[in-house]
Amino acid sequence: MATPSTEFPPCLAIAGPTASGKTAAALAIASVLPVEIISVDSALVYRGMDVGTAKPSAPELAAVPHHLIDIRDPLQAYSAAEFVRDAMQLVHAIHARGRHPLLVGGTMLYFKALFDGIDDMPPADATVRERIEAEARAQGWPALHAELQRVDPATAARLPPGDSQRIQRALEVFRLTGRPLSSFHTRSDDAQPSAAARATTLISLEPQERAWLHARIAQRFDTMLAAGLLDEVQRLRARGDLHADLPSMRCVGYRQAWEALDGVFPMDELRERGIAATRQLAKRQITWLRSMPQRRVVACDAPDALGQVLQLARDWATAWPIR
């Protein structure tokens, strides 16, 4: 069981790839324990982005207090460092209210930053970004991925050659600082766990069979399309101040819809491309999770997955009762 300190009260966390059942697990826990949910999701922070983020519904949001949802306009950025600051403040505040903090989400960079620490990285630089984008137009993103492999092999190893958003950011950081992006993750392999890592019991929802997750991803994307994903993206485009290179518009689903509306590829390819991009995201999320040795794995495709999660949550709450 985790060992909390005065620096960080005891927390429960649920992580997992997209479509693994995190929201259902969190709401089930909320039905039996006095929790407040802290979202660990870089897309849910944005207002007006509901369909493509699978944002909890109004009744779900009303059933239990949620935090770090709808806190930014899509024009604004939200960094891992800001998440750590906000999450730590919320954990203490929730604990002071006599409730349990429940961290839930799939943005693994946020979890890693919270557990391992992260140095302050430089803000986005429009000039450097434009230079990188010009190089990508001339050479292609696989060529820039090869460059990243030379200067930051650790980051390149976890990014596919077509992941333009993350390749661009990694190269931008290197060109601005002379340091690879991976060096900003400050915790070494032999370092002692941070106060947050020691205080947090992490339940990881991971599929035994990828085919199960792939089917869920396809079903989820179909549901988003039926619920009006394209209409949502068209409304965002109609604002006139958003563009395809913003972090918000590079979220999986939104990026593909934006490109389809721009005519980058035929509209009838949107479903296939959106599902493929979501699969790639899930693969990266699972890779991140497997680097977290403290996690407690629950097979999300097991028939009794929810029961296992609830038992772990009850055991945790018994070990760390509200005082």
C-alpha positions in Angstrom: 0.0 0.0 0.0 1.2 3.5 -0.7 2.9 5.5 2.0 1.6 9.1 2.2 3.6 11.9 3.7 2.8 15.3 5.0 3.8 16.6 1.6 1.1 14.8 -0.3 -2.1 13.1 1.2 -3.1 9.6 0.2 -4.7 9.4 -3.2 -6.3 6.8 -5.4 -5.7 6.9 -9.2 -7.2 5.2 -12.2 -5.2 5.3 -15.5 -5.6 3.4 -18.7 -5.7 3.8 -22.5 -8.5 5.5 -24.2 -11.8 3.4 -24.2 -10.6 1.2 -21.4 -13.5 2.1 -19.1 -11.9 4.7 -16.8 -15.0 6.9 -16.5 -17.3 3.9 -15.6 -14.7 2.7 -13.0 -14.5 6.2 -11.5 -18.2 6.6 -11.2 -18.6 3.2 -9.7 -16.0 4.1 -7.0 -17.8 7.4 -6.5 -21.0 5.4 -5.7 -19.4 3.6 -2.8 -16.8 6.1 -1.5 -16.8 9.8 -0.8 -14.5 10.9 -3.6 -13.9 14.0 -5.8 -12.5 13.3 -9.2 -9.5 15.1 -10.6 -9.3 14.7 -14.4 -5.9 13.7 -15.7 -6.8 14.5 -19.3 -5.2 17.1 -21.6 -8.3 17.3 -23.8 -11.0 17.5 -21.1 -9.5 20.9 -20.0 -11.0 22.6 -23.0 -14.5 24.2 -23.1 -16.6 23.5 -26.1 -14.9 20.2 -26.9 -17.4 17.7 -25.6 -18.2 15.1 -28.2 -14.6 14.4 -29.4 -13.2 14.2 -25.9 -15.9 11.8 -24.6 -16.4 14.3 -21.8 -18.5 13.0 -19.0 -22.2 13.9 -19.4 -24.0 16.5 -17.4 -25.6 13.9 -15.1 -22.2 12.2 -14.6 -20.6 15.6 -13.8 -23.4 16.3 -11.4 -23.2 12.9 -9.6 -19.7 13.6 -8.2 -17.5 16.7 -8.0 -15.1 16.9 -11.0 -12.1 19.1 -11.3 -9.8 20.3 -14.2 -12.6 19.9 -16.8 -13.6 22.9 -18.9 -10.9 25.2 -17.4 -9.4 26.5 -20.6 -10.5 28.0 -23.9 -9.3 26.0 -26.9 -7.1 29.0 -27.8 -5.1 28.5 -24.6 -2.4 26.0 -23.8 -2.3 23.9 -20.6 1.1 22.4 -19.6 2.1 19.4 -17.6 3.7 21.8 -15.1 0.4 23.6 -14.7 -1.4 20.3 -14.2 1.0 19.3 -11.4 0.5 22.7 -9.7 -3.3 22.5 -10.0 -3.6 18.8 -9.0 -1.5 19.2 -5.9 -3.6 22.1 -4.7 -6.8 20.1 -5.4 -5.5 17.0 -3.6 -4.8 19.0 -0.4 -8.1 20.8 -0.7 -10.2 17.7 -1.2 -8.4 15.9 1.7 -9.1 19.0 3.9 -12.8 18.6 3.0 -12.8 15.1 4.4 -13.1 13.4 1.0 -10.8 11.1 -1.1 -9.0 12.5 -4.1 -9.5 10.3 -7.1 -7.2 11.0 -10.1 -8.6 9.7 -13.3 -7.4 9.9 -16.9 -5.2 8.8 -19.7 -2.7 11.7 -20.2 0.4 9.7 -19.1 2.7 12.8 -19.3 0.6 14.4 -16.5 0.9 11.3 -14.4 4.6 11.0 -15.0 5.1 14.7 -14.2 3.1 14.3 -11.0 4.9 11.2 -9.9 8.4 11.8 -11.2 8.7 15.6 -11.5 9.4 17.6 -14.6 11.6 20.6 -15.1 10.1 23.8 -16.4 10.3 23.6 -20.2 10.5 26.6 -22.5 7.2 28.0 -23.7 6.3 27.6 -27.4 8.3 29.7 -29.8 6.4 30.7 -32.9 9.5 31.3 -35.0 11.1 28.0 -34.2 7.8 26.2 -34.8 7.3 27.8 -38.2 10.8 26.8 -39.1 10.2 23.2 -38.1 6.8 23.1 -40.0 8.6 24.5 -43.1 11.1 21.7 -42.9 8.3 19.2 -42.5 6.5 20.5 -45.6 9.8 20.2 -47.6 11.1 16.9 -46.1 8.1 15.2 -44.5 7.6 14.3 -40.8 9.5 11.0 -41.0 12.6 12.9 -41.9 12.2 15.1 -38.8 11.5 12.0 -36.8 14.9 10.7 -38.0 16.5 14.0 -36.8 14.8 13.6 -33.4 16.3 10.0 -33.3 19.7 11.6 -33.5 19.3 14.3 -30.9 16.8 12.6 -28.5 16.6 8.8 -29.1 14.6 8.2 -25.9 11.7 10.5 -27.1 11.9 9.3 -30.7 11.6 5.7 -29.6 8.1 6.3 -28.1 6.8 8.5 -31.0 5.7 7.1 -34.4 7.1 9.0 -37.5 3.8 10.6 -38.2 3.2 12.1 -34.8 3.9 15.6 -36.0 2.6 17.4 -32.9 5.0 15.7 -30.5 7.9 15.5 -32.9 7.6 19.2 -33.4 7.5 19.9 -29.7 10.5 17.7 -29.0 12.6 19.3 -31.7 11.4 22.8 -30.6 12.6 22.1 -27.0 15.9 20.8 -28.2 16.6 23.7 -30.5 15.6 26.2 -27.8 17.6 24.6 -24.9 20.1 22.3 -26.5 18.6 19.6 -24.2 16.6 16.6 -25.3 12.9 16.6 -24.2 13.6 13.3 -22.3 16.1 15.1 -20.0 13.3 17.2 -18.5 11.9 14.1 -16.8 14.1 14.6 -13.8 13.7 11.4 -11.9 16.5 8.8 -12.5 15.8 5.1 -12.4 17.4 4.7 -9.0 15.9 7.8 -7.4 13.5 7.4 -4.5 9.8 7.8 -5.4 8.4 11.2 -5.0 5.9 12.1 -2.2 3.1 12.0 -4.8 4.2 8.6 -6.1 4.5 7.2 -2.6 1.1 8.6 -1.6 -0.8 7.4 -4.7 -2.2 3.9 -5.3 -2.4 3.6 -9.1 -5.0 1.2 -10.6 -4.1 0.6 -14.3 -6.7 -0.7 -16.7 -4.9 -2.7 -19.3 -6.4 -5.0 -21.9 -5.3 -8.6 -22.2 -6.4 -8.7 -25.8 -5.7 -5.7 -28.0 -8.6 -6.8 -30.3 -11.0 -6.0 -27.4 -9.7 -2.5 -27.1 -9.6 -1.9 -30.8 -13.3 -2.9 -31.0 -14.1 -0.5 -28.2 -12.1 2.3 -29.9 -14.0 1.8 -33.2 -17.3 1.8 -31.4 -16.4 4.9 -29.5 -15.4 6.8 -32.6 -18.6 5.7 -34.4 -20.5 7.1 -31.4 -18.7 10.4 -31.6 -19.4 10.7 -35.3 -23.1 9.9 -34.7 -23.2 12.4 -31.8 -22.0 15.3 -34.0 -18.2 15.4 -33.9 -18.0 17.1 -37.3 -20.6 19.7 -36.3 -18.6 20.4 -33.1 -15.4 20.9 -35.1 -17.3 23.1 -37.6 -18.5 25.3 -34.7 -15.0 25.6 -33.4 -13.7 26.5 -36.9 -16.4 29.1 -37.2 -15.0 31.1 -34.3 -12.2 32.3 -36.6 -9.5 32.4 -34.0 -8.6 28.7 -33.9 -6.2 26.9 -36.2 -5.0 23.4 -36.8 -1.7 23.8 -35.0 -3.1 24.6 -31.6 -2.7 21.8 -28.9 -6.5 21.7 -28.6 -7.1 21.1 -32.3 -4.3 18.5 -32.4 -6.3 16.2 -30.0 -7.1 12.9 -31.6 -10.3 13.1 -33.5 -10.3 16.8 -33.8 -7.2 16.9 -35.9 -8.6 14.3 -38.3 -11.9 16.1 -38.5 -10.2 19.4 -39.1 -8.1 17.9 -41.9 -11.1 16.3 -43.5 -13.0 19.6 -43.5 -9.9 21.3 -45.0 -9.9 18.7 -47.8 -6.6 17.2 -46.8 -8.2 13.8 -47.4 -11.6 12.7 -48.5 -14.4 12.9 -45.9 -15.1 9.2 -46.3 -11.7 8.4 -44.9 -12.3 10.3 -41.6 -13.6 7.2 -39.7 -10.7 5.0 -40.7 -8.1 7.7 -40.0 -9.7 8.7 -36.7 -9.8 5.1 -35.5 -6.2 4.5 -36.6 -5.0 7.6 -34.7 -6.9 6.6 -31.6 -5.3 3.1 -31.7 -1.8 4.7 -31.9 -2.7 6.9 -28.9 -3.8 3.8 -27.0 -0.5 2.0 -27.8 1.5 5.0 -26.5 -0.6 5.1 -23.4 0.0 1.5 -22.6 3.8 1.9 -23.2 3.8 4.8 -20.7 1.8 2.7 -18.2 4.2 -0.2 -18.4 7.0 2.2 -17.3 5.2 2.8 -14.0 6.3 -0.1 -11.7 4.0 0.9 -8.9 0.8 0.4 -10.8 -1.7 -2.3 -9.9 -3.0 -3.9 -13.1 -6.6 -4.8 -13.7 -7.4 -6.5 -17.0 -10.1 -4.1 -18.3 -11.4 -6.8 -20.7 -12.0 -9.3 -17.8 -15.6 -10.0 -17.0 -15.1 -9.0 -13.3 -12.9 -5.9 -14.1 -15.2 -3.5 -12.4 -15.5 -5.7 -9.3 -11.7 -5.9 -9.1 -11.4 -2.1 -9.3 -14.0 -1.7 -6.5 -12.3 -4.2 -4.3 -9.0 -2.4 -4.7 -10.7 0.9 -3.9 -12.4 -0.4 -0.8 -9.1 -2.0 0.4 -7.4 1.4 -0.1 -10.1 3.3 1.7 -9.9 0.9 4.6 -6.1 1.4 4.8 -6.4 5.2 4.6 -9.7 6.2 6.3 -10.8 9.8 6.2 -9.8 11.5 9.4 
